[in-house]
């Protein structure tokens, strides 16, 4: 077998002979296709590694999208909302005027009652005995008066005949007057006993409903201990506690708007009827707001929200923004907002001052201006100078409104 045949049997073509110019055979080197492929693949890997060594690692910066509002024109005054409790205009805490053991309770919570209806009764036997005792004492006192009058008349007759003494006549007159006074005392005692007997029955003072019941049968109660609370049918009002910073702007007959968390969409016109002058719990002043034509679903004890529109030059003007756009600080009525800078696409942490709330909007008095674009969502993730992008183009809202994007 020759060289060519050996190469073929080995699977590659290594060398072959040719005749040189001098007529001598020469050895010529040749490349097989598999060997060429291996060399080309190795060369490609070397080129890739060299190219990779010349490149630097690139970090892609993630730009956060934010929701914004555009600050509108300043508004004078403000709306303030306070929670209160609905009460009947006429209501009473009922109690027995005498102590005793409760014998009967005729009504329960929520019961409708009429004027002079019997609500509860005490055991009246002790008071009946007191009446009987006073009546017996009265009989005795009147009998004594009869006797003393007869003694006086006898002493007077004897004295007029010149046989008696003036001292005995004066003594008889004194004893008569004492007996007559005793009768008056016993009569008053009898009247009080009869009155106490009547007070063992508790009556409804007017038409209404029972709001609270705090007694059960066979329980001893004290004089003046609350037994029921009754709400009169008819007009209703809301009791509200107002802080000292606001009460100075409220006046009697001031109009309000009243809403109810349990009755969505229902509002009632209200009117201030009383403005307290003495602060109570929490340094709040009591205010009463009469409800004008409330719906039948409104009941005593329900929570109500009263909105007051405060208009006063001392309140100044402010810019309303959503409350969640504000980052509060430890200082009262101060915080921060993030204002978008269109030229740098960054947000600026801006200190602001606020003085109230209107329609769930914080009223900003200092720190921002009309046209400023303020971030309103995710402010806790923002920082001063952070690069951001807007979710949508911030449009200037209509007057007295804010467009949330």
C-alpha positions in Angstrom: 0.0 0.0 0.0 1.4 3.5 -0.9 1.5 6.7 1.0 -1.8 8.0 -0.5 -3.6 4.7 0.3 -2.3 4.8 3.9 -3.5 8.4 4.4 -7.0 7.5 3.2 -7.1 4.5 5.5 -6.1 6.7 8.5 -9.0 9.1 7.8 -7.0 12.1 6.7 -4.8 13.3 3.9 -1.4 14.2 5.3 1.2 14.4 2.5 1.5 13.6 -1.1 4.4 13.3 -3.6 5.0 15.4 -6.7 7.8 15.7 -9.2 10.0 18.6 -8.6 11.5 20.9 -11.3 14.6 18.9 -11.1 12.8 15.7 -11.8 13.0 14.5 -8.1 10.0 13.5 -6.2 8.9 16.1 -3.4 6.7 15.8 -0.3 3.7 18.2 -0.3 1.7 18.9 3.0 -2.1 19.0 2.7 -5.1 19.8 5.3 -8.2 17.7 5.8 -11.7 19.4 6.2 -12.0 18.3 9.9 -8.7 19.8 10.9 -9.6 23.0 9.2 -12.8 23.3 11.2 -11.0 22.8 14.5 -8.5 25.5 13.7 -11.2 27.9 12.7 -13.2 27.3 15.9 -10.2 27.9 18.1 -9.4 31.1 16.3 -13.0 32.4 16.8 -12.8 31.7 20.6 -9.6 33.6 20.9 -11.0 36.6 19.1 -14.1 36.6 21.4 -12.0 36.5 24.5 -9.9 39.4 23.3 -13.0 41.4 22.5 -14.5 40.7 25.9 -11.4 41.8 27.7 -11.7 45.2 26.0 -15.3 45.9 27.2 -16.3 47.4 30.5 -19.4 46.2 32.6 -22.4 48.5 32.0 -25.1 49.2 34.8 -28.6 50.0 33.7 -30.2 52.6 36.0 -33.9 52.0 36.8 -36.0 55.1 36.7 -39.1 55.1 38.9 -42.5 56.3 37.5 -44.5 58.5 39.8 -48.1 59.8 40.0 -48.4 63.5 40.3 -50.8 66.4 40.7 -50.4 69.9 39.5 -50.9 72.6 42.1 -53.8 74.9 41.3 -54.7 78.4 42.4 -54.8 79.2 46.1 -58.2 79.0 47.9 -59.3 81.4 50.7 -60.7 79.8 53.8 -61.1 76.1 54.4 -63.5 73.3 55.2 -63.0 71.5 58.5 -64.7 68.2 59.3 -65.4 66.9 62.8 -67.0 63.7 64.1 -69.9 63.8 66.5 -72.8 61.8 67.8 -76.5 62.2 66.9 -78.8 62.9 69.8 -82.4 63.8 70.2 -82.9 67.5 71.0 -85.1 66.5 74.0 -83.7 63.6 76.0 -83.7 62.7 79.7 -82.1 60.3 82.1 -84.9 58.8 84.2 -84.6 57.7 87.8 -86.8 57.1 90.8 -87.0 59.9 93.3 -87.2 57.5 96.2 -85.1 54.4 97.0 -86.5 50.9 97.0 -86.6 47.5 95.4 -87.6 47.3 91.8 -90.8 45.3 91.4 -91.8 45.7 87.7 -89.9 46.8 84.6 -92.4 47.2 81.7 -90.1 48.4 78.8 -86.8 47.5 77.2 -84.3 49.1 75.0 -85.8 50.5 71.8 -89.4 50.4 73.0 -91.6 53.2 71.8 -93.5 54.9 74.7 -96.2 57.4 75.1 -96.3 60.2 77.6 -97.4 59.1 81.1 -96.9 55.4 80.3 -95.7 53.4 83.2 -92.1 52.3 82.7 -91.2 50.7 86.1 -92.5 50.3 89.6 -90.9 49.9 93.0 -92.2 47.8 95.9 -94.6 50.4 97.4 -95.5 48.5 100.7 -93.0 50.5 102.8 -94.4 53.7 101.5 -98.0 52.7 102.1 -97.1 52.0 105.7 -95.5 55.4 106.0 -98.8 56.9 104.7 -100.8 54.9 107.2 -98.5 56.0 110.0 -98.7 59.6 109.1 -102.5 59.4 109.0 -102.6 57.9 112.5 -100.3 60.6 113.8 -102.7 63.2 112.2 -105.7 61.7 114.1 -103.7 62.0 117.3 -102.6 65.5 116.6 -106.1 66.7 115.8 -107.5 65.0 119.0 -104.8 66.9 121.0 -105.9 70.1 119.4 -109.5 69.5 120.4 -108.4 68.8 124.0 -106.2 71.9 124.2 -108.9 74.1 122.7 -111.3 72.9 125.4 -108.8 73.6 128.1 -108.2 77.1 126.7 -111.9 77.9 126.6 -112.3 76.8 130.2 -109.4 78.8 131.5 -110.6 81.8 129.6 -114.1 81.5 131.0 -112.7 81.3 134.6 -110.4 84.2 134.0 -113.2 86.3 132.6 -115.2 85.6 135.8 -112.3 86.9 137.8 -111.6 83.6 139.4 -108.7 82.4 137.3 -105.1 83.5 136.9 -103.6 85.1 133.8 -100.6 82.6 134.0 -102.9 79.6 133.6 -104.7 81.3 130.7 -101.4 82.0 128.9 -100.3 78.5 129.4 -103.5 77.0 128.0 -103.2 79.3 125.0 -99.6 78.2 124.4 -100.6 74.6 124.6 -103.4 75.1 122.0 -101.1 76.8 119.5 -98.5 74.0 120.0 -101.2 71.4 119.3 -102.3 73.2 116.2 -98.7 73.4 114.9 -98.3 69.7 115.5 -101.3 69.1 113.2 -99.7 71.2 110.5 -96.5 69.2 110.9 -98.2 65.9 110.6 -100.3 67.0 107.6 -97.0 67.9 105.8 -95.5 64.6 106.8 -98.6 62.8 105.5 -98.4 64.7 102.2 -94.7 63.8 101.8 -95.5 60.2 102.5 -98.2 60.2 99.9 -95.8 61.9 97.4 -93.1 59.3 98.0 -95.8 56.6 97.5 -96.6 58.2 94.1 -92.9 58.3 93.2 -92.7 54.5 93.4 -94.0 54.5 89.8 -91.9 55.8 87.0 -93.7 57.4 84.1 -92.5 58.5 80.6 -92.2 62.3 80.5 -93.1 62.5 76.8 -93.5 60.4 73.7 -90.2 58.9 72.6 -88.1 55.7 72.7 -86.0 54.0 75.3 -82.3 54.4 74.5 -80.8 52.8 77.6 -82.1 50.4 80.3 -80.0 49.9 83.4 -82.2 48.1 85.8 -83.7 44.6 86.4 -86.5 43.5 88.6 -85.9 42.8 92.3 -82.8 45.0 92.4 -82.4 47.7 95.1 -81.9 51.2 93.6 -80.9 54.5 95.2 -82.6 57.8 94.9 -81.5 59.4 91.6 -79.8 56.3 90.2 -80.3 56.2 86.4 -82.8 53.7 85.3 -83.6 54.6 81.7 -82.5 57.1 79.0 -85.4 58.3 76.8 -85.1 60.2 73.6 -88.1 62.3 72.5 -89.5 61.9 69.1 -88.9 64.8 66.8 -85.9 67.0 66.2 -82.3 65.7 66.3 -78.9 67.3 66.7 -75.3 66.4 66.6 -73.0 67.0 69.5 -69.4 67.9 68.4 -66.2 68.8 70.2 -64.4 71.6 68.5 -60.7 72.5 69.2 -59.8 76.0 70.5 -58.1 76.9 67.2 -61.4 76.6 65.3 -64.2 77.4 67.7 -63.4 81.2 67.4 -64.7 81.0 63.8 -68.0 79.4 64.6 -71.2 81.3 65.3 -74.8 80.5 66.1 -77.0 79.9 63.0 -74.0 79.0 60.9 -74.9 76.5 58.2 -73.1 73.2 58.0 -73.3 69.9 56.0 -73.7 66.7 57.9 -72.9 63.2 56.6 -73.2 59.8 58.1 -70.6 57.0 57.6 -73.3 54.3 57.8 -75.4 56.1 55.2 -73.1 56.7 52.2 -74.2 59.4 49.9 -76.7 60.9 52.3 -76.1 64.4 53.6 -78.3 66.7 55.7 -78.2 70.4 56.1 -77.4 71.5 59.7 -77.4 74.7 61.7 -75.3 75.6 64.7 -77.6 76.2 67.7 -75.1 76.3 70.6 -71.5 77.2 70.9 -69.9 76.3 74.2 -67.8 78.8 76.1 -66.1 76.3 78.4 -63.7 73.7 77.1 -64.3 70.1 78.2 -62.4 66.9 77.6 -59.4 67.2 75.4 -59.6 71.0 75.5 -62.5 70.8 73.1 -65.5 73.1 73.1 -69.0 71.6 72.9 -71.0 72.5 69.8 -74.6 71.5 68.9 -75.8 71.3 65.3 -79.5 71.0 64.7 -80.4 68.6 61.8 -82.8 70.1 59.3 -85.1 67.4 57.8 -83.0 64.3 58.5 -83.9 61.0 56.8 -85.7 58.4 58.9 -82.6 56.2 58.9 -80.8 58.6 61.2 -81.1 57.5 64.8 -79.7 58.7 68.2 -76.3 57.4 68.9 -75.2 57.2 65.2 -71.8 58.7 64.2 -72.0 61.9 62.1 -69.4 64.0 60.4 -70.1 67.8 60.4 -68.4 69.9 57.8 -67.8 73.6 58.7 -66.9 76.1 56.0 -64.6 78.6 57.7 -64.1 81.9 56.0 -61.9 84.4 57.7 -59.0 86.6 56.6 -56.9 85.2 59.4 -57.0 81.8 57.8 -55.3 83.1 54.7 -55.1 81.2 51.4 -53.6 77.8 50.7 -53.1 75.1 48.1 -54.9 71.8 48.5 -53.0 68.6 47.8 -53.8 64.9 48.7 -52.9 64.0 52.2 -50.7 61.1 51.1 -48.4 63.5 49.2 -47.2 65.0 52.5 -44.4 63.6 54.5 -45.0 64.8 58.1 -42.3 65.9 60.5 -42.2 66.1 64.3 -43.0 69.9 64.1 -46.6 70.8 64.2 -48.2 71.7 60.8 -45.0 71.1 58.9 -43.8 68.5 56.5 -42.2 67.8 53.1 -43.4 67.2 49.5 -41.5 66.1 46.5 -41.7 68.6 43.6 -40.9 67.3 40.1 -38.3 69.4 38.2 -39.1 69.1 34.5 -35.7 70.4 33.3 -33.7 67.7 35.2 -36.4 65.0 35.5 -35.6 64.8 39.2 -37.7 65.4 42.4 -36.8 68.0 45.0 -37.7 67.5 48.6 -39.4 70.7 49.5 -40.4 71.8 53.1 -44.0 73.0 53.4 -46.3 74.4 56.0 -50.0 73.4 56.2 -53.0 74.6 58.3 -56.0 72.5 57.7 -57.9 69.9 55.7 -60.5 70.3 53.0 -62.3 67.4 51.3 -59.5 65.1 52.4 -56.9 67.5 51.0 -54.2 69.1 53.1 -54.1 72.8 52.7 -50.6 74.0 52.1 -49.9 77.6 53.1 -46.1 77.8 52.3 -43.6 76.0 50.2 -45.3 75.4 46.9 -46.8 77.6 44.1 -49.4 77.2 41.3 -48.1 75.0 38.5 -45.8 72.9 40.7 -45.9 69.2 40.0 -46.1 67.3 43.2 -45.6 63.5 43.7 -48.7 61.9 45.3 -47.8 58.2 45.5 -44.9 56.2 46.8 -43.3 59.3 48.4 -41.7 57.1 51.1 -39.5 55.6 48.3 -38.4 58.9 47.0 -35.3 60.9 47.9 -34.1 64.4 47.2 -32.5 64.6 43.7 -33.8 61.2 42.6 -34.4 60.8 38.8 -38.0 59.9 38.0 -40.4 59.9 35.1 -44.1 60.8 35.1 -46.7 58.1 34.5 -48.6 60.6 32.4 -48.3 64.2 31.6 -49.4 66.3 34.5 -52.3 68.6 33.5 -53.3 71.6 35.4 -56.7 70.9 37.1 -59.8 73.1 36.9 -60.1 75.8 39.6 -60.4 74.4 43.1 -59.7 70.9 42.0 -56.7 68.6 41.7 -56.1 66.2 38.8 -54.6 62.9 40.1 -52.5 61.2 37.5 
